[in-house]
Amino acid sequence: MHYAQLLFPDFSLILIGYLLCRHTALNRPVWQAAEALVYFFLFPVLLFQSIVRTPLDLGAASSLMVAGLALGVVGIALAYALPYLPWFKHHIDRRDHAASVQVAFRFNSFIGLALAEKLAGPQGLQLLAVLIGVCVPLFNIAAVWPMARHAERGLLGEVVRNPLIIATALGLVTNLAGFSIPGWLAPTVSRIGAASIALGLMAAGAGMQFETLARGKALGVSVLTIRHLISPLVAWLLARALRLGQAETLILLTFSALPTASSCYVLAARMGYNGPYVAGLVTLSTLLGMLSLPFALGVLP
C-alpha cells in the first residue's frame, strides 16, 4: 500500500491554494468567501453524506465504538493539558493553543474513507462510518469549547450554531431512522462533497503562513506528536485490551494515524483565531500522515 500516493493529492491542493493566493489575482478576499462557502455548506453536506450512506450496526461495533471514544478522550485530555505542564506553560500562547488543540484529535475523514475501502472493502467503510458517527460530535465539541471559552462565548450557542455538529446530528438521526439519500439526489450530493474537499484544502493553503509556525514550535510539535505518535500507540493498546477483531483493529489503527482534519483551519478562522498558524499545522500533519500511517499499519500490528 503506497500511503504517500493517497496523501499526495491533499497536500498538492494545499500547495496550489498557497501559490494561487500569493502569486495571482485570487488573493485573500477571494479565499475568505470560499472559506465561508466550505464551512457553512460544502463540508456539512459531505459530513452528512459520509454518515448516512453506510447503515450503522451499533450493536455489532460496540467494542470499536468504545475504543474510538476512549482514543478520542485520551487525545483531548493530553491536548487540553499542554498549557498546564511545568515547562510548556511558559512556551505556549493560550489563544494559539485554543485554536490548535483540535489538531491533536480531529481527523481527515476524506482520507480515512478512501483508505478504509482500500484496506477492508465495504466492511471497512461501515466500521469507519461507525467511528465517524460516534466520534465527530465529541471531537467537534472539544474543538469548539476552548475557542468559545477564550472568546467568552457561550459553548451551547457555539455548538448549536456549528454547522459541522448540526450535520453530524442530522446524519446520525437519519441513519438510525433507516433513511438514506434518494438515488436521484446522490450524484449531486457526491459532487458537493468532492467540491468541499478541493476548496477546503485550497482555502487552507491560501491562508497558510509558515512564518507563524516559527513562534509556536513547542505547541506545534506537541499537538502533532499527540496526533501522529501517541494516538497510534494508544489505539494499539486499546485494540489489544478490548480484543478487537482483525478488521476492527485495522480500521482503528488507520483512524488513529490519519492526518488532522483540513477543516481545523476553517473552524479557527471562522471563530476569529490564528487561522494561518492552524493551516500550517494542517499542512505538516498531512505530511506526517505519510509516516504515521505506515507506522500504525505496518509496525504496530
C-alpha positions in Angstrom: 0.0 0.0 0.0 1.5 3.3 -1.1 0.2 5.7 1.5 2.1 8.6 0.1 0.2 8.3 -3.1 -3.1 8.6 -1.2 -1.9 11.7 0.7 -0.2 13.5 -2.1 -3.5 14.8 -3.7 -4.5 16.5 -0.5 -1.1 18.1 0.0 -0.9 19.2 -3.6 -4.2 21.0 -3.3 -3.0 22.9 -0.2 0.1 23.9 -2.2 -2.0 25.1 -5.1 -4.1 27.2 -2.8 -1.0 28.8 -1.3 0.5 29.6 -4.8 -2.7 31.0 -6.2 -3.2 33.3 -3.2 0.4 34.5 -3.2 1.1 34.8 -6.9 -2.2 35.5 -8.7 -5.1 37.9 -8.5 -7.0 35.3 -6.5 -6.0 36.9 -3.2 -7.3 36.7 0.4 -10.7 38.2 -0.2 -11.5 35.6 -2.8 -10.5 32.8 -0.4 -12.3 34.3 2.6 -15.5 33.9 0.6 -14.5 30.3 -0.3 -13.9 29.5 3.4 -17.4 30.7 4.3 -18.9 28.5 1.5 -17.0 25.5 2.6 -17.7 25.9 6.3 -21.4 26.7 6.1 -22.5 24.5 3.2 -20.0 22.2 1.5 -18.4 20.4 4.5 -21.7 19.9 6.3 -23.2 18.2 3.2 -20.1 16.0 2.9 -20.2 15.0 6.6 -23.9 14.2 6.4 -23.4 12.1 3.3 -20.5 10.2 4.9 -22.6 9.2 7.9 -25.8 8.4 6.0 -24.5 6.4 3.1 -23.5 3.4 5.2 -26.0 1.8 7.6 -24.7 1.8 11.2 -24.8 -1.5 13.1 -24.2 -0.1 16.6 -24.5 -3.4 18.4 -22.0 -5.3 16.3 -19.5 -2.5 16.5 -19.9 -1.6 20.2 -16.3 -2.6 21.1 -14.9 -0.5 18.3 -17.1 2.4 19.4 -15.7 2.2 22.9 -12.2 2.1 21.6 -12.8 5.1 19.3 -14.3 7.2 22.1 -11.5 6.2 24.5 -8.9 7.1 22.0 -10.5 10.5 21.5 -10.8 11.2 25.2 -7.1 10.4 25.6 -6.1 12.7 22.8 -8.4 15.5 24.0 -7.1 15.2 27.6 -3.5 15.3 26.5 -4.0 18.3 24.2 -6.0 20.2 26.8 -3.3 19.6 29.4 -0.4 21.1 27.5 -0.7 24.7 28.9 -0.6 23.3 32.5 2.6 21.3 32.1 5.5 22.8 34.0 7.7 23.7 31.0 5.1 24.1 28.3 3.0 26.7 30.2 5.8 29.3 29.6 6.2 28.5 25.9 2.6 28.2 24.7 0.4 31.1 23.7 -3.1 30.4 25.2 -5.0 31.7 22.1 -2.9 29.7 19.7 -3.5 26.7 21.9 -7.2 27.2 21.9 -7.2 27.3 18.1 -4.8 24.4 17.5 -5.8 22.0 20.3 -8.2 20.4 17.7 -5.3 19.4 15.5 -4.3 16.7 18.2 -7.5 14.7 17.9 -9.5 15.6 14.8 -9.0 13.5 11.7 -9.3 13.8 7.9 -12.4 11.7 7.1 -11.8 12.1 3.4 -8.5 10.2 3.5 -9.9 7.8 6.1 -12.9 6.8 3.9 -10.6 6.3 0.9 -8.2 4.1 3.0 -10.9 2.1 4.7 -12.3 1.0 1.4 -8.9 0.0 0.0 -7.9 -1.8 3.2 -11.1 -3.7 4.1 -13.7 -3.1 1.4 -17.3 -2.4 2.3 -16.8 -3.7 5.8 -14.0 -1.2 6.3 -16.3 1.7 5.2 -19.0 0.6 7.6 -16.6 0.4 10.5 -15.2 3.8 9.8 -18.7 5.2 9.4 -19.4 4.0 13.0 -16.3 5.8 14.3 -17.2 8.9 12.4 -20.7 8.8 13.7 -19.8 8.4 17.4 -16.6 10.5 17.5 -17.3 13.6 15.3 -19.8 15.1 17.8 -17.4 14.7 20.7 -14.4 16.0 18.7 -16.2 19.0 17.3 -17.5 20.0 20.7 -14.0 19.5 22.1 -12.6 21.7 19.3 -15.1 24.5 19.8 -15.0 24.7 23.6 -11.5 26.2 24.1 -12.1 28.9 21.4 -15.6 29.7 22.8 -14.2 29.9 26.3 -11.3 32.2 25.4 -13.6 34.4 23.3 -16.1 34.5 26.2 -18.8 33.0 24.0 -21.4 30.5 25.3 -20.4 26.9 24.4 -24.0 25.9 24.0 -24.6 28.7 21.5 -21.5 27.9 19.5 -22.4 24.2 19.4 -25.9 24.7 18.4 -24.8 27.1 15.6 -21.9 24.9 14.5 -22.8 23.6 11.0 -20.5 20.6 11.4 -22.2 19.5 14.6 -25.6 20.1 13.1 -24.7 18.0 10.0 -23.4 15.2 12.2 -26.5 15.1 14.4 -28.8 15.1 11.4 -26.7 12.4 9.8 -26.9 10.1 12.9 -30.7 10.6 13.3 -31.3 10.0 9.6 -29.1 6.8 9.6 -30.5 5.3 12.7 -34.1 6.0 11.4 -33.3 3.9 8.4 -33.4 6.7 5.8 -30.9 7.3 3.0 -30.2 9.8 0.3 -32.5 9.2 -2.7 -30.8 7.8 -5.7 -31.7 10.7 -7.9 -30.1 13.1 -5.4 -27.0 11.1 -4.6 -24.9 12.3 -7.6 -25.5 15.9 -6.7 -24.6 15.3 -3.1 -21.4 13.4 -4.1 -20.3 16.3 -6.3 -20.9 18.8 -3.5 -18.7 16.6 -1.3 -16.0 16.4 -3.9 -16.1 20.2 -4.2 -15.7 20.6 -0.4 -12.6 18.5 -0.4 -10.9 20.6 -3.1 -12.0 24.0 -1.9 -11.4 23.3 1.7 -7.8 22.2 1.1 -7.1 25.0 -1.2 -8.5 27.5 1.3 -6.2 26.1 3.9 -3.3 26.6 1.6 -4.4 30.2 0.8 -4.4 31.1 4.4 -1.1 29.4 5.2 1.8 31.4 6.6 4.7 29.3 7.6 6.4 32.1 9.5 3.7 31.9 12.1 4.8 28.3 13.0 8.3 29.6 14.0 6.9 31.3 17.0 4.8 28.4 18.2 7.2 25.5 17.8 6.6 23.9 21.2 2.8 23.9 20.7 3.1 22.6 17.1 5.4 19.8 18.0 3.2 18.8 20.9 -0.1 18.6 19.2 1.4 16.8 16.2 3.2 14.3 18.4 -0.2 13.5 20.1 -1.8 13.2 16.7 0.8 11.1 14.9 2.7 9.1 17.5 0.8 8.9 20.8 -2.6 8.2 19.2 -1.5 5.2 17.2 0.2 3.7 20.3 -2.9 4.2 22.4 -5.0 2.7 19.6 -2.8 -0.4 19.5 -3.1 -0.8 23.3 -6.9 -0.4 23.2 -7.2 -2.9 20.3 -5.3 -5.5 22.4 -7.2 -4.6 25.7 -10.6 -4.9 24.0 -9.6 -7.9 21.9 -10.8 -6.3 18.7 -11.1 -8.5 15.5 -8.6 -8.1 12.7 -10.9 -5.8 10.6 -11.7 -3.6 13.7 -8.1 -3.3 14.7 -7.1 -2.4 11.2 -9.7 0.4 11.0 -8.9 1.7 14.5 -5.2 1.9 13.7 -6.0 3.7 10.5 -8.3 6.1 12.3 -5.6 6.8 14.9 -2.9 7.7 12.4 -4.8 9.9 9.9 -3.8 13.5 9.3 -5.8 16.0 11.1 -9.0 17.4 9.6 -8.5 20.1 6.9 -11.5 21.9 8.4 -9.4 22.7 11.5 -8.2 25.8 9.7 -11.7 26.8 8.6 -13.1 26.5 12.1 -10.3 28.5 13.7 -10.5 31.2 11.0 -14.3 31.5 11.3 -14.1 31.9 15.1 -11.6 34.7 14.8 -8.4 32.9 15.8 -5.0 32.4 14.2 -6.1 30.6 11.1 -2.7 30.8 9.2 -1.0 29.1 12.2 -3.6 26.2 12.2 -3.3 25.9 8.4 0.4 25.4 8.8 -0.2 22.6 11.3 -2.7 21.0 8.9 -0.1 21.0 6.2 2.5 19.5 8.4 0.0 16.9 9.7 -0.7 15.9 6.1 3.0 15.3 5.5 3.4 13.4 8.8 0.5 11.2 7.8 2.8 9.7 5.2 4.9 8.4 8.2 2.2 7.7 10.9 0.0 5.5 8.6 2.8 3.1 7.6 3.9 3.1 11.3 0.5 2.2 12.6 -0.4 -0.3 9.9 2.9 -1.8 9.2 4.9 -1.7 12.5 2.3 -1.8 15.4 0.3 -4.9 14.4 
